[in-house]
Amino acid sequence: MKLDRAANEVKSRDGRRIAKVLTAIPRGEGVFDYAVPESLRDRAALGSLVAVPLGGDYIQGMIIGFAASSEIDRLKEVLFLIDEAPIVTAAQLKLGFALAKWTLSPLSACMNVVMPEKIRRLSEAFLEIPPEILDAEPLQGRVFEDSLDPSAPIGDRVFCRLAELQRATGAAVPEKALTAEFPFEAELGKVIGRLIRSGKVARRLALKRPQDKKRTVKGVRLTEAGRAFAGERKGRLAKSEPAQTRRCEIVTWLRNQDSPAQAAEAIHACGGSTADLTALCKLGLAEIVELDVAREYTETLPEKYPAPSDIRLTEEQAAAVAAISYRLRGGDGDGAALIQGVTGSGKTEVYLRAAGEAIALGKQVLVLVPEIALTPQLAARFRARFPGQVAVYHSKLSEGQRFDAWNAGRSGRARVIVGTRSAFAVPLPDLGLILMDECHDDSYYQSESAPYFSAGPLAVAYGKIAGAAVVFGSATPTVAQRYKAERSGWTFLRMTARPGLATVPEATVVDLREELKDGNRSLFSRELVGAVNRTLSAGRQSILFMNRRGSFSYTFCAACGEAFKCPKCDLNLTLHQSTGRLECHFCGYKAAVPDVCPHCGSTEINRFSAGIEQVELLAKETFPQARILRMDSDMTGRKGAVEEILSRFMNREADMLIGTRMVSKGLDLPDVALVGVVLAEIGGGLLDYRVDEQIYQLMTQVIGRAGRGKTPGRAVLQTYQPERYSLAAAVAGDADAFYTQELAYRRRLGYPPFSRMARVLIISGSPERAQSRCLRVAAELRNVIAQRGGEIRLIGPTPCFYQKLNDRYRWQVVLRGARIADTLRGFNFGDARFEMDPVSLL
């Protein structure tokens, strides 16, 4: 959307400033022009939440730009500001416009990324009878029987009930309260509209805080006697001298506080107890009060973290901190800094030091994690380092907690925001540093609704707009990220060792083909069973890792481990039960299931099928003495479940943690001595040119969960394909070998980073309509590409790997080439879904 209009547009006749207001109205992009009245000229700003007239009513909108002219001759005026402070920053607005250009998505959808929809709709309508009418003599003495009389005109009943409510509360009445009084009146909205137009009732909008339960904690403060107490008679505080000393320290500490302190904070600061506070209160030196506190997310993890002075950085850590510091202070360099550090190499400490420097420079820090499960530990580390300055933002928090975190960022009270990609919506006026942990993770891609984007490029764009340094960190950055870091002016940093006595775990590969030959058809190899039993005997903890939470299957040769591949795409074929044939969901190639393996001649054609529930049941049977916890999305759906499971495991209430991908990354569990991978190449049967990258990343990450304490760790990887290069590189810890081979494969076939990819997805309740619609879209795309001369290869249409999900049928067209978004700009996708740089074609 262009903010500047053509020269033939009509200027506002009185020269008033014109605001571009984004609304939730589904018409075009929902942007309308309004004149800014003189009374708001100096207060209305980019990002201001305003009330504007539309269709005889008031609606809420946000100012996204200003102009000197408009195509509309007679403009309506902005009515008033709903909130004095802008709800987004100028940098967030620019990011929303950039995202719309990049993803070909509606502007309103892109603005929701930088401004939560619930924040946009937080205004509440209030109704009020003007004082001169409410206090008029005829009305003042009237008995409001009409409000209860069903035979009275609805207008009179509504007006009288409103007057009753307004008198009772002494304030304007929320419109929803009046709606609740007349639940069966279909014409209530029109009645209220008539009352407003008649001048008897006024409506106004106001920004409200979410109606969460008010949170209070026990606080303590000194009385006048306590402030006068100088310790001259400390013998009356307690019988024992240690108790006297503690209570004197509490009195001194409280005297130095500007306001009542939380009781727990006073106890912690002075090494006291609740009994000490109770004694001071009985002596009349202190009193307990109730304190309102923000509805902040708090961790329940038991670990204590060392102070910076107790941590000696390695040379590689110090070099990384210095490089980030140079960027923070305005040093040269475009793009981002990429830290590729082995698991346990101390990347988090680098983040903490960099954040500390940013805060010292008066800047705010945005810390991104791919999944909610990773926020407890990382947020706890940041809170320990920067107490009182950290807020957490993600979708599992209550609406009130998210609002408070959002407001803490907007006001500048929070100097650090830790969250998932939804944290882009928190306004940070002093943003100076963006830290993106586990930057390789596919969870950073938004695939649920438009716009479809990856948080990585968005973070880079945000940093460029806001003038903030951007730091990516991972033990396994994507091939595309490393390629860009080495060739595009990014700062590329390596961290190759763990600090102190910690070492990278030794990894053992178990060939499941040999297990089958020896008659072991269990999911657990003899090597894994023995390793778990030795770990249990030593009193240490284990993790069993399964790639997917449900059941999963693919077709392969049990003798040589080879999965059947498409000859056109070099991607694995999938067996469809309905047809009994193998299919490629990238190009549509089909083939019969062979009777013998074309690679080794074996007739042992297998279909592997397993799930985490099976692993859990087998573990309980095989290791009856073990206390077992399970951690996957099925077990962590409720609020606080992740923290509860991790806290129990870290408190040694369990010997074994069985989990899916959420246990493979980012967690620091120092007592874990063994990691067992049930099937290393699971997922290797999927249609995806990135499958070996994903296997390498997953195996490297999960191996890295072991041996993070002082005792060396070990990993056992079970596989039918021990010769797979991605597994070999992960076991050897050889990132360079994997990168070199994978890059050569991508270059040979023209996959990213040597091209861009996109897909157009059709979803329909009818299989015939999904197919026919996809065929039409493909034909239209071919015409547009031919007309505009785009260097784009169109592949398909073809059914998706998961052809039917939630009773909806799915077909797709895949595009590969350069300048895809620019070539297709303005194309009418209709109900089709356009995804740029998708992380999955399933």
Secondary structure, 3 states (H helix, E strand, C coil): CCCCCCCCCEECCCCCCEEEEEECCCCCCCEEEEECCHHHCCCCCCCCEEEEEECCEEEEEEEEEEECEECCCCCCECCEECCCCCCCCHHHHHHHHHHHHHHCCCHHHHHHHHCCHHHHCCEEEEEECCHHHHCCHHHHCCCCHHHHCCCCCHHHHHHHHHHHHHHHHCCCEEHHHHHHHCCCCCCHHHHHHHHHHHCCCEEEEEECCCCCCCCEEEEEEECHHHHHCCCCCHHHCCCCHHHHHHHHHHHHHHHCCCCCEEHHHHHHHHCCCHHHHHHHHHCCCEEEEEEECCCCCCCCCCCCCCCHHHCCCCHHHHHHHHHHHHHHCCCCCCCCEEEEECCCCCHHHHHHHHHHHHHHCCCEEEEECCCHHHHHHHHHHHHHHCCCCEEEECCCCCHHHHHHHHHHHHHCCCCEEEECHHHHHCCCCCEEEEEEECCCCHHHEECCCCCCEEHHHHHHHHHHHHCCEEEEEECCCCHHHHHHHHHCCCEEEEECCCCCCCCCCEEEEEEHHHHHHCCCCCCCCHHHHHHHHHHHHCCCEEEEECCCCCCEEEEEECCCCCECECCCCCCECEEECCCCEEECCCCCCEEECCCCCCCCCCCCEEEEEECHHHHHHHHHHHCCCCCEEEECCCCCCCCCHHHHHHHHHHCCCCCEEEECHHHCCCCCCCCEEEEEECCCCCCCCCCCCCHHHHHHHHHHHHHCCCCCCCCCCEEEEEECCCCCHHHHHHHHCCHHHHHHHHHHHHHHHCCCCCCEEEEEEEEECCHHHHHHHHHHHHHHHHHHHHHHCCCEEEEEEEEEEEEEECCEEEEEEEEEECCHHHHHCCCCCCCCEEEECCCCCC
